[in-house]
């Protein structure tokens, strides 16, 4: 008898839609896109899974695993809905969160106000103790001061406590004891986060800020994941639930609850991981990913097949990114993340005029409720989606496979009244002006991971996905001078698909501050061996044997007196000694590539060492390439052509409307529109388009 087919599900929550991809053990592919349920995201996830499994004719018992990416952590910070949090720190360091770093994202803005602290000064309590930078005890811990602080926070009704003592990365003894005393005083359900467990790294502000973010997220993420697990259990799912981390690896629910700051960029990371893998299979090693949904647009860079990662990240800024050139607008979270930038520009971005009368698009969004005007959900302010519909780029009868009908006339009326009349422009000119401004805004996200990093985007392929990414990709590529665009199968649910291609991954780091010239290869090897044992134990606890684990070593270095580090890979593993000489050489090369210069004769300092351990996800299904073209068996396009407007120089054209399957074995030239269940791809006039062997739409831009 043939063994019953099993399935693995990837679920990605966005601000507008929840995407579900289910892959069968025999290669079947099934997708579902439904409106997010902000009041209880778990309700939408379970309802979508139940509906999709019903369409497949399968039960929840056949689910071998569920992998989840969520915006809950990010939204908690952005919307200031975190748990009421207290901070316990060393006497004299109560105001570290207030002082921050002297960095201003808008250098000449005299009205700039830094974001308010995540913990009010009243709830920031000092304790008497002092560690030195080498871990030596300079002032013994006064336990009475700890008890007083804990009792105060208990009486204030805090839900979480962050503990960040001076130099605890070098010696966590005092911090561990403080945690013990606090747990004895506060109620058992109060969430406690210690900096030596979250970020055992030099720099007080970043370490404190990261620990505070982790603490205020703890109760929210814990409640959300526990509720989701109960709802999945009620559905009949009894296997492992895994969560996508910001660094592109998976972690178990227990690890995510202990370290929720690791899942701040959960969803975007999944798409980048999948893009890197799909691009490598297509023979493309250098790509810039562009992921645009209903609320935000996100970009990341993949070089030589590997996604770029960083620890320089801020959350809460108008544009979430890790650029050293734009900092101070958000809250530092110095944990490994896929190096990406995020800007508030999506299909739901609201159109408005500023005080100077200039047309603006976003960052405010209509979201899924009430949504764009064309959704007929109560929205009255025109959005980018309304403009795209007016231009003819989007089919009003075939969004989400026809499940969501759009009111094209309402969209046109809103764009004409709110944009056309104030500008004195025709309806199509006004809609195209909105499109042009939105695309220009989105190039900021692409530049943040390319131009701002010393990379020329013209040497990269634009990898476009998300519900709206393939619609606007041609204009992004044109503005940046990029010559090639790849659009993967099922682009609208591609991040959910990427969840099923990711490996389990954990990272452990240690500050090892000092000049490289004062270290030896053997001493460095011993330090790496110590933290490698730690990270292997984490994977072992999640059920992965040593033979399934692979490790990679990295080092953070800078020139003496520099404020920022660059990370380089360190060769050698197991019994192989790392070479300090090679590490320094690689650092010089990376400094030259990033900043355009190097100082080969200046002393180099080693700041941190890192070990990343990963294990391939068990029973990962392989999708059938043929089924990727039309996973639901839909015909796709509902009309063979429609009028679309491409700007005043070209005007309106009758554009053929195709499905992805129509491109098999064909070489076509734009203008074309490719319609699918989950996304629409617009190919500009003059561009050449084919379908490659992996079913990617391959667009070559017109010179």
Phi, psi and omega in degrees: 000142179285136182295140180299137181292137175248165187224156175228130187248139172246129184233122181237122179265128173246178181291336182246313183238154169252125184253135179231129174236129177240122178252132179269156181294345177259011176098001180290149182233130181222134183229155178212134178234123182220160181296137177294154179243084187302332180292331178198093183302325180300325179299316179293322180297310183294319179297317179295317178298316181299317180294317182292318178298325177296321178294325180286331187085032181239167178247164179296334178296339179275354177285119181278342179180155175233129178246132191232136170241135188223149175264006184303315182295312180298313182297327179299319179286313183298323183265004179056049182243023180287170179295152174294116192240140172250157179235131173246124184218174181292142178307129181099353184240025181296330188257019178303317180295331181282317183289321178056218172245151180278074179229133181235122182291336178240094192304320186255017178269103183288344181263006183297135176239126179292153183296149180295154180291149181285342176234124180296154184300327180299328183264009175259111187246142181258146173235154183274114177183167177195123171254147174272168183293344177261006179092006180280144180278116179261324174226124181295152180291126175268102186292333178297322179293328178292315181297319178299316180296317181296319180295322178297313181294324176298315182292334178279352176075034179292150178260345181209152178227129173258134180242117181220099181260155183300128175060028179290343175296331180274328178206107184273009187303312181296318182296320178297318180292320177301317180299319179299314181293320180295318179297329180287335184264317186276159176302154186296335184272001177286130183278131182239131182233124181253138185294328181289343176267330183271313183210082180283066189223149177300157180096108188292317184295309183298320181293316180294315181299316180297319180294321178294315178301317179298319182293313183290337176280332189310301182297324181293310181293321179299313180297318182296311183291322177295320178295317180298318180297322178294319180294321177294322178297320177296330177288338181114004180275125182233015181262197187278132171259126180243150183242138177282132176270167177294337182272003178093000177255165179262154175218158177287167182298319180300317179293323180293323178290324179286330185223063185295340177297343180285350183246022181299321179249048186299304184295308180303326181297322182298318180296322180293318179300314180293321180298318179300317182290315181295319179296319178299318179296334179271003179080020180245121185260337183241110180224155168249119181277142179226111186242109182238124178245216182274341187241319185225165171239135185230143180225148176210165183243138177238119180241132181052038175080001184243128176296140177284140178235159181206167172242001179269093187218145175230141176242142179108355179279165176299328172233112181282118180204176184244017182291135176289346182276341182227096180221159178109351182274341183232201182251129183293131173228096189270061177239158183297129176223153167300130185288094183226162174239150184222132182229146181284075179215102180220185181300330181271004182300131183282144178263131182205170177245135179279182184297335179273002179083013180271139180288132180232151176231114182076184003279353179296146184230149175282346179059205178271339177227117003279348180085177177301163180302320184292348178284344184058036180255012180108354178288137181242342182267129183299148181232175177299321178301320177297322178291318179297322177294319179296322180288346181092006182285330184246138180277119182293343183258001187221039172275132185054050176066023181091356181290336181237099179282143181249143179268094185296323182293321177297320178297314180297317180299318181294316181294318181295314183289317188269341182237308185300309183295312178300327181272347184069036182240160175291167182302311183291322177296320179295316179297321180290328176297318176299314180300317182295317180293318179298317179296320178298321176298319184291333177297336176301319180295320180292317179296328182297333180255000181234283182303316180291348179254007180081019178250140179269114183298340181293342178269007183242157172267136178275121182254105191254132176207190189090165183299330183243351182305312180292344178286318186257357187301322183297325180284322176300313180298319180297315181296329183261000179073022180279145190254352185215142178230135172244133176238114185286166172298150181049053185295331183289340178238025189294325179295322176295322176297320181297332178301328183276357179253001186268155177259158171291135185211139175222152181230140173233137179228165179210135174286131180223063192287132176163164178290139180301325182298340181268359182257166174235158179300322182293317179297321178293320178300317180295322179294317178297319181299323181294312182283336175295322178296322179297313185288329176294326180293328178295315179291325177299321179293336178270005173095018180254120181290160182302326181293340181268356187261134172242145182236150175227144182249144179221160178222140175257123183227160171206165171287152179306135178078002173282156182263343184234154180253159168243143182258133177232150176287147180244120180283161180099132178209164181063239182272358181283129179284133172290147181258114178297325179298317180291322179299315180295318179299317179294325178295315178303316181295318180292324178296319178296317182291323183280316187249352178085006178204166175212162180234079189299338182263356180276146178294144181250138178249138172268128183255306182225153169242150184223148171229127176250123179247137181224158177217134181296138178298134181289148178050045178287121181283151177250116182291149176285120182304325180296321182287341179292337183292318180215076187304327184265357183076014179285153176286338178090256185296142179255351176221152184274345177197160172201163181280136177222145184255129184241029176102165185296333181286329182255320180083204181269138179228151171278117189249127175297139178247121187237171166257167178299324181296331179295343182271353182300123178072012184246152167239110184243163175238147180287163011279142176215154171231126178252118182253136177224174181304318192249355183195165175234137179245125179254126178250122186289160177304136177090342180285149177260138184224137175222172173246120183279181185292344177262012179070019173279141171283120184252111184250126175254121185289147179288132177289000000 
